[in-house]
Amino acid sequence: MTTIDSTVFTTETMTVPGGTETILRGGRDLFPLLPRAFHGISRIGVLGWGPQGRAQALNLRDSLAGTGITVSVGLRPGSTSADDARANGFTEENGTLGELLTVAAEADLVILLIADAALAAQHETIFQALKPGATIGLSHGFLLGHLQASGRDFPTGHPVIAVCPKGMGDSVRRLYQQGATVNGAGINASIAVHADPDGHATDRALAWSVALGSPYTFATTLSAEYRSDIVGERAILLGAVHGLVEALYRYFRLEGADPVTAYERSTEAVTGPIARTISAAGLPAVRAALSGKDQELFDRAYSAGYQPARDLVAEIYDEVAEGTEIRSVILAESRLATRPMTAIAGSEMWSHSAEVHARRGAATAIDPVTAGLFVATMTAQVDEFADRGHVWSEIVNESIIEAVDSLLPYMHARDVAYMVDNCSRTARLGTRRWGPRFQAAYEQLALPALDAPADPKAIDAFLTNPVHEALAVAAQLRPSVDISVS
C-alpha cells in the first residue's frame, strides 16, 4: 500500500517529484474521529515498555481518554520496567498493566514493541495467545524480514498493520506533549497495511498514527519500511554520523587543532548548525551559508565523499534486503546474554564532550569539510533509496527529517556516543558494525581526496536533485515547535 483510502479521515494529495502521494495531516482536532476509526477496538495492548512502548502507550491513553477504549501495557514477568509503568498510571489495580501474554490475549489491537530479537524469539507464543481476528500492530518491519527469511508469514485471519514514528521514543512523547498547546506537534509516521481481512485495517492504522500525535502520516509497505529503517540507522541516522565525526576529529587533530576545537568542528558542527540549517531551509542552504574558499572546500569535500558513502549505503541495503543484517541481530541476542556490548564512548574525543558543552554560547560555525562530507552522505542515502523505489515521503523522512528533527537535536544535547550507546539494540549493533566502515571510508578515500578539484557534475547533480522539491513539500507539514530535550 502506497496510497491511503480512508472512510473516516479526509486525506490530502501531495505533489512530489514525478507524481503525487496521499497523506493525512494530523492534529488534535481529529481525536473525536478516533473511536470510529478504531473499528471494533475496545482494548489496545501495548507489549513492551522501552522508549517506543512507553511513549506510545502514554500518547494513546491520553488521546483516547473518555472514549471507552482502554490502553493496557503487557510486560514479561519480573520486568524492571513495571515500576515506571505503574508510576505513569498503568497498574494492575485499574486493569491496565499485566503479564505480556495475558494482555495480548485480551486486546483487540496488540502492538508489539518489545525488542526486535526478543520478538523474533517470542512471536509464535504471542500469536498463539491472540483472540480470533485481533489486529497485530508493529512499529517496525523487522519481524516481517525475519519471517520472510524462513518462508513464513503472519497468521491468517488477523489484520496486520504498522505505524512507524520517524523518531526516537523520547521525541514521540515530548513533541506530543508540546502539541497540547500547538496543534499538530508530534513526530511524522508511516503506516503500512500488510493484511486486511475485515476491511478496516487502514482506518485503524491512521487512527493509531493520529493518536500518537503524528502531524504527517504517509503510506508505505512493511517490506519497504524495514529496509529503509534498518539501512538508515546504519547509515546517515547513526552509523555514518558516528564514523564521520570520529574520522573528522582525528583529521582536525592531525591538522593541528586542539581537542576542543576538533570536537567543535566535527561533532558540534553536525549536531548544531548543519542540522538546524537543513531542518529550517534544506540541504542546499548548508552550501549557500558558505562563501568563497569555504564553499569551494565544501564542493571538494562533497565530491570526495559522495561515492564512497553511496557504495557503503548500497552494500548495507543489499545485506538488509537479503536478510544478513537481520540474522546478525538475532545471532547477537544469545551472545550478548554473557558478553554485553561495550560502550563506544571510550575513544579520546568523547572525553572532551562536557568541556565543549560548557563552552556553548556563541554560535558554532559550519565547517566546510564537515558539511561537505555530511551532506554528501545524506544525499547518497537519498539517491540509493530513490533508485531502490522508495516513495519520496519515506526517503525524506528516513534520510533527512528524522535526522535533523529528532536524532541530531538529541545528540546535540548529549553527544553522538551517548545516543549510540542508548538506542535500541538493533541500532546499536548496526552502528557498531557499520560505523567503523564509514570511518575507514572517510579516512582512506574521502579525506585524502580533498586536494583534488571539485567535480562540477557531482555538484550540479546535488543542486538539481529532486529531493529538494520533495523535502520542501514535506517541510510544510513539520511541527511548528522543536523537540525539547531535558
N, C-alpha and C positions, 0 to 999 in steps of 0.2 A: 504494500500500500504506500503510494507516494502522493495521494490526494486525500482529501478529507470530505466525507459525506456525512453530515450530521442532521438528525431530525430534531435536535434540541437547540444547538448553538448556531449563531449566524457567523459563518466563516468569511474570509476575505481572499481575494486573488491578488497575489503579489507578483509583480513583473520582475523577472530575473534574466540574466543573460541567456538568450536562446529560447525563452519561453516564459511560463508562469508556474507558480506554486500556490497551493491552497494552504492558508494558515489561519489560526484562531488567535485573535487578540484577547488576552486575559483581562483580569480586573475583578475587584470585589463586587462590582455591580452584577456579575454573573453568578454569584453564590446562590441566589434564590432558585436558579435552574438546576442546582446540583442534585437534589433528590430525584427529579425526573430523569436526569441523565444517568444517574446510578441505578438504572432499571433493575429491579429485583434484588438490590443490595440493601440489607438491613444491618449487616455486621461486616466490618473490614478488619482483617487480621494482618498486622504488620509483624513479620518474623524477623527478629534481629534488632539490636539497639546500638549499632555502630553509628558513625556520623550521618549516613543517609537514613538509617532506620529511625534514629532519634528525631531528626529534622522532619521527616515525612510523617511520622506518627503525630507529632505535635501540630504540624500545619494542617493535616487532615482533620484532627479533632477540633481545632479552632474554627476551621472553615465550615464544618458540619454541625457545629453546636446548635441545638434546638431543632434539628431536622429529624431526629429519631434514628439516625444512622449512628451506630456505635463503632468506635475505633478501639481495638484492643491490641496489646503487644504480647507476642509469644517469644519466650526465651528458653534456652536449654536449662535443664535442672542445675542449680548451683551457679548460675551465671553471675559474674561480678557486676553486671550492668543492672541487676534488679533494683538495687538501692537507688540508683539515679532515676530509673523509670518511676519508682514509687514517689521520689521527691518531686517529679513532674506530674503527679496526679494519676498515673496508671497503677492501680492497686488490685490486689486480689479481692478486697472487700467490695469494691464497686464493679467487679466483674470485667475489668479492662486489662488485667495482667494475669498471665498463666503460662503453663508449660507449652513449649513450642507446638507439639503435635495436637494438644487439646485445642489451642487457639486455631490451628489450621483446620481442624475438624468442624469447628463451629462457625467459621467465617464463610460468607458468600463471595467475598473477594479476598484472596490470600496473596499478600505482597511479600515476595521472597527477597529479603535484604540481608541475609546472612552472608558471610564471606564467600567468594567465588569457589574456592577449593572445597570448603565445607558444604556448599550447596551441591557441588558435583558429587560429593560422597553421600549426601543425605537425601537427595531429591526423590528417590524412589520411595523411601519411607514416608516422606511428606505427601507425595502424590497418592499413596495408598490411604492416607488419612482423610483426604478431601471428601466433602459431601458431593453427591452427584450434581454435575452442572456448575460447580463452583468455578469462578473465574480465577485463573492463575495470573498474577501480576509480577512483572520484572522491572528492574530499573537498569538492566544491563543485559546484553545478549550473550554473555559468557556461557550460560548453561546451554543455549542452543548450539553454540560451537562445540561444546563437549558432547552433546547428544549426537550431532551430525557426524562427529569423528568416529562414533561407534555404530552408525547406521540406525539410530533411534530417533524418536521424536517425543513430543509431549503427549500425555494420554488423551485419547479421543473423547469427545463429548464435553470437553471443558474449553470455554473461551480462553485464549491466551493473548494477553496484551502487555505492552510495555510503555512506561513513561520514564524517560531518561533525562533528568535535570542536567544541564550543561554547566555544572559547577559542583564544588565540594559541598558536603552536607552543611558545614558552617554557613556557607553562602546561602544555601536554600532556606535555612531558618532565619538568618539575620535580615536578609532582604525582605522576606515575608513579614517580619516584624516591622520593618521600616514601612512596608506597604499599608500598615494600619492608618497612616496619615497621608501616604502618597499612593493613590490608587494605581495598581499595575506594577508596583515594585516587586521584584522577585527574580528568579533565575529562569532563563529560557529552557524549554524542554522539547524533546522529540517524542512522538508516540509511534508505536508500531502495533499492528493487529496481525498476529500470527495464525490465530484460529478464531472463527466467529460462528459457532453452531447455532446461536439463538438470534443473531442479527443485531445485537445491542452492544457489541464489543467496542466499536468506535466511540460511541457516546460515553461509555464507561471510561475509556482511556482519556477522552477530553475532560470529563468531569474530574478525574484524578489529577490531571495536569493543572486545571484551573484551581482546584482546591489546594494545590501546593503553592499557588501564587505565581505560576508561570505567566509572564507578560506576553509571551510569544511562543506558540506551540506549532510545530511543523511535523509533517509525516515522513517516515522512512520505513524501512523494513528491519526486522530484528537482525537479519544477517548483516545488512549494511551498517547497522548501529554498532554491533560488537567489533566489526573490522575497523571502523573509523575511530571508535573509542579506545580500543587497545593500542592501535597504531599511534594515535595522538598522544596518549600518555607516555609512550616510549620515545616519542619524537618531541615536537615543539612544546607540549604541555609540561613535561617533566624531564625526560631523559636527555633531550638535546640541550635544554636550558642548563642542566647540571654540567654536562660535558663542556658546554660553551664557556661558562663562567670559570670553571676550573682551568681550561686552556688559556683563556684571556688573562686571568690573574698571573699565571706563570709567564706569559708573554710580556705583560707590562712590567713585571718584576725584572725580567732579563733586560728590558729596555732601560732600567734604572729607576723605576718608580718605587717609592716606599710602600710598605704593605697596605696602609690605609688608602693611599691614592689608587693603588692597583685594584683594591676591593671596590672603591667608588667607581672607577672607570669600567669595571666589569659588571659585578652583581648589582650595585646601586643604579647604574645606568639602565640596565634591562628592566628591573622591577619598578623603577621610578619613572623618569621622564620618557623613556621609549614606550613603556606600557601605557602611560597616560596619554601620550600623543596619538598612538594608534587607536585607543579607546575613543578619544574625542574627535579625531579627524582622519583616521585611516592610515594605511601603510605609506602612501606617497608623502604624507605630511612629515614623516621622520626624515626623509631625504631633503624635503623642502626647508626643514628647520636648520639645515646646514648650508654653508655657502663657501665659495672659493675653494681653497685647498682641502677643507674638511669634506665638502661634497664630493670632490674628486676622490678622496680617500674612501668615502662611503662606497662610491661606484666600484673602486678596485676591490674592496672587501666583499661587496655583493657578488661581483664577477668571480672572485676566487672561491667563495663559499657555496654558491648555489648548487653546482653539480655534485660535489662530494655529499652535500646534505640530501639532495634528491636521490642519489644512489642508495644511501642508507635507508631513507624512508621507503623506497621501493623494496628493499630487502626485508625490512620489518613487515611490510604489508604482505609479502609473499608468505612469510612464516606464520603470520596470524591467519591468513586465509587458508593455508594448508593444515593448520591445527597444531603446528610445532610449538608456538608460543603458549597456547592453552595447555598443552600437555606438560610443558615445563613448569607452569604454575601448580598443576595438580601433583606432579612429582615432588615439588618442593614441600608440600604440606607435611608429609611424614618426616622428611629430613629436618624440617625446622622445629619439630617437636623436641629434638635433642640438640640441635645446632641452630639457635636463633640467629637471625640476621644481625650483623654488626652495624653500628651507626656509620653513615658516610661523613659525618661532621668531624672526622679525625684529621683531615688534611689541614695543613698550616693556615690556609686562608681563612677558615671559619673562626679561628681564634681571635680575629680582628672584628668580628661582627658587632659586638657590643660597643666597641670604640667608634665604629663608623656610625652606628645608630645614634650615639650620644652627640655626634658632631652635626647631626641634621639641623637644618635651619635655612641656610642659603640653598637655592635650587641646584641640584646636581645637573651638570652639563651632559648632553648627549655625546658620547664618544663615537666618532665616525667609524672606527674599526668594529667596535661592539655592535653598533647599529647596523652596519652593512651585513655582518655575519648573521645577526639575529633575524633581520628582515629577509635575508636570503633563505634561511632555514624555514621560516614561516611560509614563504612563498613556495618553496619546494614541496612542502606538505600539501598546500592548497592545490598545486598543479598535479601532484600524484593522485590526490583524491578525485580531482576533476577527470583525469584520464581513466580512473577506475569506475566512473559512472555514478558517483555520489551526487545527490541533489545539492543545489547551492546553499540552502539553509543549513544543511548538515556540514558542508565544507566550511562555511564562515563561522559557525558556532563551535565546531570541534577544533578548528585550526587557529581562530583569532579571538572570538568573543569570550570563550571560556578562559582563554589565557589572560587576556588583558582586563577582564571584568571580574574574575573570580580568583584564579590561582596566583597570578603575579602580585595583585594587591596583598594577598595573604603572605606571600614570600617577602614582600617589602616590609611587612610588619614584623615578621620573624626573621627568616632568611631562607635561601633555597634549600640548604641542608636540612633545616628543621622541617620544611614541607615534605621533602623526600622521605625523611625518617618517621613521619607521622601520617602518611596517606594510607590507602588500602594496601593490603598485602600484594595484590596483583600488580598494582602500580609500583610498589617498592621493588618487587622482583624485576619488573621490566626496566626500571630506571637503572638498577644495578647491572643489568645485562647490557643495555644499550648506551647508557651514559658514557662509559669508557670508550665505546666505539666512536661516538660523536667527538669526544675529546681527542682521540687519536686522529680523526679525520681533519679536525681544525688544526691540530699541531703539525701534522705531517703533510697535509695537502693545501689547506686554505691559507694559513698564516705565511708559509714560505712563499706563496704566490702573490703576496701583497705588492711587491715591487713591479709586477707586470702591469701593463696598461689595462684600464677597464675595457670590457667587451661591450661595444656600443649596442650590439644585437641583444645582449642579455639585459642591459639597462632599458632598452626600448620595450622588450618583452615585459619587463616589470611594470613600466609606466603605463602600458596599454593593456595590462592583464584584466580580464573581465571580472576578477574577484573584487576590484574596487567598486564597480557598479553594484554587485551583489551585496557587499558589506554596507554600502551607503543606504540601500533599501532596508536591510535588516537593522541597521543602527537607528532608524526612525522608531523602532519598536523597543529599543533598550530602555531599562528603567531610568527614571529621571533622578535617581539617587545612586550614590556609590556605596559599595559594601563597607560596612564598618567592621573593624577588627579590633577586638578588645585587647 
